[in-house]
């Protein structure tokens, strides 16, 4: 049985999931006017004559947003269309001032595309995209400030969104969550969406249906406006079992729009098919079709950063990182950047060994410290150069790995350079054979009984001698030198 | 003195001001006096006499300093479709009765930048929907003209720019702004014996001009002479980065370049515009042909076979766009609000109360033709026909330079004899809508009088951006027709 099939009382079911993700485009001004897009301003302070749909005001396309959409299309392997058209999606609502949303319906800016989602056990799965189109966001209705009134905030109205529509190729909530994570990572790498789900910069509508394997797709329900990766998982899980119960009881799933309630962890019906809007799409006569040149697309392509999948492959090939380590490092662009800065700053001759060691330190000590102090790569004060220097000190035998952990703790707290700390605290490793030999001679003389045991064949005592020598040297002896000398002396 | 000042053409008044024969304040006062005298015509919704006198005073100062603009001190009026900062702008609708725009339309800003003086805001069919100015929330506008055989009968001025043409024909303004979506400048200009031009789509900015049907709406002037219309057009037109459909072209100095020399000009007569013409209109068209032939133009019979489909095409596309454009009038942010117990109820109450019957009809038609299941049969098909209509013109304009047609099928009709069904009323636009559908410029020139003594107009249509050619050909018609003289003779005879 495929792990993606679910077993009901009456047999197996396959889950089919498609996601429509609304990603707010990173842009200083809105899609069709010069109003600011800053989050959290006083209500209705970031809306102008066009945004409030005053009579006679007209849309003027913000080409910075267009470039962002092109970049996203390229980053998601889609086809950027040389001609796309803005349509009006007509419906009445209080937070939609013009009575229509300007969107792209029949001719989107990007067609097709795909992204590879990362699953357990280093498996990946390619999820194809149907399209990416640009559209305006609506304003916000605030229902809880007054018992009978609704307040409207138009600050968000007109902000540029990309709607990224996947094919119905996901088969579990885990895949849907992996899709959201990967999409968010790519958008953040591209700098086209900040991926801030709490502020609503990335919201998903999930289409979920169930069917018997090998039969046509079932009727789907659409869950609207889910705003975290976790909620996407929860909403889909709930929806799968809701539909499963209906189907197993011989009922029919209704085609409807549902809302996810994160406090209850369940979805509920918002409107059914009969209440569905007839949006009366037609090309917006206030805007000419958007025509792009191949040169413009190439100019945008020239600004593309290295994307996570490529970076991951490179880290594995160049530094021999494991797929898991490389995956964690590229998962957030800030981590990848910090990692690469550290590797660049390292002066170690054994470069790829340094790179591997840096990965271990980053994912071990640095992540632990971040967790403990509730910080992130962006908010921590550790410079990449300090971590690089610490690793260099280990590699050139100035300090041992064990001592390095103490140095790390001190450097994390104080912000001081590890080299300076090593000197300050007298932690420099001793490789002088004379001093070590002296300590070993003293030890062997004192512990003659143990030496006899060792020589009689109790070889596991070797570790004991190493430990005692290190203790005598206050941990600063070069372990390699200690090992070599002990082996020689014990015959 | 005052009466004679309002008899001047725009260009003559300009010369008078430049020659210091009178002041802008005198000129403005003369117009304000006539406006007061002729309030019965109901041409103005809002008179802005204080503002006008203030502007006139400033104009006089600039004229004295020699820093005048192209329209310095010239009193004109503005169709109430153009937003004017701080001055109520209604679009002829109750739903905007209390609307005072905090911004100025680009077209009117261009006029004020050139020194023009605003007399007031002109009556119009609600949201520019109508052909008789009977659809205004501010009451009908009367045509300043009367029939000789029935002088007591009140006549319509045409629409939707009824206030604009009545004000200019009635000497209540030297010129006026107007707008034309399917004939709203040219048809009323013909009914009131004035010149009206609908420029190429995109020549004048639509920013701040309240939308009826965005892909068809175009601002243009109404004036008493061809030269006046040329001067107004060159000031109103501009490339506007705030209107994405605005054309990025240099605006020629139409007035300086104007000439009535039409020798060698190829005039096309579309056969579809001559079918079922009244005898009177046929005679008028023949006169036009004769005048232009005499002036050295050549006449060519041409065909625009898609023409019969223009009117139904127009009455699908225009209402479709209007149904969406007018959705913003929801009672929430400005304009009329009639409360309700729910959001939907407030929408219903507000829009039922705020919109007149013709506007409601067109919103319903537009909503219908865009709805699922009907879109392909109506809207999409209409768009295809629109393309074919434009191709008709493109082909014909490879053979001829200008087309000559009547502007309207009839003379102005009495208010109490208005067609009872909307479709007959829509037939008023039969000769004018094609021009809007093809984004072309069209001009109506008064050239004759009907048997009952009412003005009749001929229309000239040119390829895109051929305004200069249209002004030139119109001037040739104007000079040959001597319309003013015909009117004088008529009154002598009467």
HADDOCK unambig.tbl for C-alpha pairs under 7 A between the chains (distance, minus, plus):
assign (segid A and resid 53 and name CA) (segid B and resid 328 and name CA) 6.59 0.50 0.50
assign (segid A and resid 55 and name CA) (segid B and resid 208 and name CA) 6.80 0.50 0.50
assign (segid A and resid 55 and name CA) (segid B and resid 210 and name CA) 5.35 0.50 0.50
assign (segid A and resid 56 and name CA) (segid B and resid 207 and name CA) 5.46 0.50 0.50
assign (segid A and resid 56 and name CA) (segid B and resid 208 and name CA) 3.98 0.50 0.50
assign (segid A and resid 56 and name CA) (segid B and resid 209 and name CA) 4.79 0.50 0.50
assign (segid A and resid 56 and name CA) (segid B and resid 210 and name CA) 4.28 0.50 0.50
assign (segid A and resid 56 and name CA) (segid B and resid 211 and name CA) 5.96 0.50 0.50
assign (segid A and resid 57 and name CA) (segid B and resid 207 and name CA) 5.72 0.50 0.50
assign (segid A and resid 57 and name CA) (segid B and resid 208 and name CA) 5.77 0.50 0.50
assign (segid A and resid 58 and name CA) (segid B and resid 207 and name CA) 6.24 0.50 0.50
assign (segid A and resid 58 and name CA) (segid B and resid 242 and name CA) 6.77 0.50 0.50
assign (segid A and resid 58 and name CA) (segid B and resid 243 and name CA) 6.03 0.50 0.50
assign (segid A and resid 60 and name CA) (segid B and resid 242 and name CA) 6.14 0.50 0.50
assign (segid A and resid 60 and name CA) (segid B and resid 243 and name CA) 6.74 0.50 0.50
assign (segid A and resid 60 and name CA) (segid B and resid 244 and name CA) 5.81 0.50 0.50
assign (segid A and resid 90 and name CA) (segid B and resid 324 and name CA) 6.80 0.50 0.50
assign (segid A and resid 97 and name CA) (segid B and resid 328 and name CA) 5.99 0.50 0.50
assign (segid A and resid 98 and name CA) (segid B and resid 327 and name CA) 6.22 0.50 0.50
assign (segid A and resid 98 and name CA) (segid B and resid 328 and name CA) 4.37 0.50 0.50
assign (segid A and resid 99 and name CA) (segid B and resid 327 and name CA) 4.91 0.50 0.50
assign (segid A and resid 99 and name CA) (segid B and resid 328 and name CA) 5.37 0.50 0.50
assign (segid A and resid 278 and name CA) (segid B and resid 371 and name CA) 6.51 0.50 0.50
assign (segid A and resid 278 and name CA) (segid B and resid 372 and name CA) 6.48 0.50 0.50
assign (segid A and resid 280 and name CA) (segid B and resid 370 and name CA) 5.11 0.50 0.50
assign (segid A and resid 280 and name CA) (segid B and resid 371 and name CA) 5.12 0.50 0.50
assign (segid A and resid 280 and name CA) (segid B and resid 372 and name CA) 6.64 0.50 0.50
assign (segid A and resid 285 and name CA) (segid B and resid 214 and name CA) 5.66 0.50 0.50
assign (segid A and resid 285 and name CA) (segid B and resid 215 and name CA) 5.27 0.50 0.50
assign (segid A and resid 286 and name CA) (segid B and resid 214 and name CA) 6.15 0.50 0.50
assign (segid A and resid 286 and name CA) (segid B and resid 244 and name CA) 6.63 0.50 0.50
assign (segid A and resid 286 and name CA) (segid B and resid 245 and name CA) 6.51 0.50 0.50
assign (segid A and resid 287 and name CA) (segid B and resid 244 and name CA) 5.77 0.50 0.50
assign (segid A and resid 287 and name CA) (segid B and resid 245 and name CA) 6.52 0.50 0.50
assign (segid A and resid 288 and name CA) (segid B and resid 244 and name CA) 6.89 0.50 0.50
assign (segid A and resid 288 and name CA) (segid B and resid 245 and name CA) 6.64 0.50 0.50
